[in-house]
Amino acid sequence: VSDLSKSKSPEEIAATVDVVTTATFGPMCSSGAFINFGHADPPIRMEEVTLNDVPVCAGVAAVDAYIGATSESAQNPKYGGAHIIESLIKGEDVELQAKAKGTDCYPNQRVKTRINKDVINEFYLFNPRNAYQNYAVAVNSGNKTKYTYMGNLLPDFGNANYSTSGELSPLLNDPEMRTIGIGTRIFLCGTQGFVSWYGTQFNTSKERNSFGVPVGNSATLAVIGDAKQMDPEFIKAAYYEKYGVTIFIGIGIPIPVLDADIAKKVSIRNSQIDAYIVDYGKTEHPTLGKTNYEKLQSGKIKLNDKEIKTAPLSSISKARKIADILKSDINKGNFFLSDAVQSFPKNTSAKPLNQE
Amino acid sequence: MKITKKYIFTFSQKMANKPITYQLIKDHNLMVNILNAEITAHKRSYLLVEICGSEESLLSGIRFLEENSVRCEPFKKQLLFDENNCISCGSCTGVCYSKALIQDKSDRNIKFKAEMCTACGLCLKACPLQLLSLNFNSINQHDYRK
């Protein structure tokens, strides 16, 4: 539709295009899954739980737990919650160990067993912050490689890493979130999921450019979906050197072209989406300049007359695949677009944490 | 007809002070381009080289090295890329200065050109799925770039 907009007006697009499918497949640390193990006999009120030695959050009732994607094994910090989630989705066994003090109603103090997705009860992804609307480009002015969640940043501006799928990215195609809200049905890691809430650090107060898209990291989504139905092709555990474990999440969102305004918004091109360039070589991460996704995707950008090689962190090829699957599912009548139950809040900002 | 090939030369401590590249150039009429090297006094050392010359020169040069206890392995065999599990995120391309790992401009998939690789080892740490490995002990044992 971005190409279509070169020859057709928004009114013409609105009259001929019903839905535009958008997608992203990138590392999204703020992800995890709820799991219910079922009750043992005698029952246990699980207080400390590990899955393959990865600690999971057990502070939710007796046999519920939350597997945080970035939780890491003490024995092997390159292995974590993301790997547990991926293994369970693939149908593999993982070892569950649980400890408890023992109560009158839950007398059991120890459990050690193997579980997989067929023997557990519910297992659903619930990601607090996914699909960042936009994100700054990372460079390193220092003299040593910086190992970050933005990948390996080579010294002396050796590379510039960026994340988001640009003109294909969901929240950049509906920047005001007119069609995306609480309850929107989405493609989530190979199955149908939902937008469950606005994502954490949801910030609608960021500067916008003349095309109406935010320049910095602004809106985010909290999403939910049945992990038992997910496809391991669209959810992948990952490890960034000297940063830690994270997870690649595949999200696809259909945007109904309701009117000329939305037609105009979904026609956004990479050249119209700006991103700041931020220096991870300095602790305070100063902003050094601005670029756009057309330049970023060309393989090099210019900063102060220096040419810098660019590299993406999110996979455009997988994002395209997701958008195609979503399109075909909609065409076949397997995926129904849904109205949001409620719109996201306006005029929000993200607060810093003040230290005493 | 001239041919160009990449080799990893591995040699022991006692060969480390012999000018083997000089002899390859002078006695065997080969063009030698050193792409990577690690010369350590107390253990095995290696050279990653690209050599260019006639087939006879190449053969005589390799024979000379092997007679002097230098192990010569064609470089291609040393590179491992688990392409089937690649998600084509592109992280590796940012650190690959030899352009061996590139993202196809049209389908955006990662393409690996083994012949371009200089075995710098930077991509090993850049891949978030750890799909790249160098089947070469010296590089795996310690990071010579530090």
Interface residues (C-beta under 8 A of the other chain):
Chain A: F25 G26 P27 K78 Y147 G151 N152 L154 G158 N159 A160 N161 K236 A238 Y239 Y240 E241 T246 F248 G299 K309 T310 A311 P312 L313 S314 S315 I316 S317 K318 R320
Chain B: I87 S88 C89 G90 S91 C92 T93 G94 V95 Y97 Q103 K105 D107 R108 N109 L122 K125 A126 P128 L129 Q130
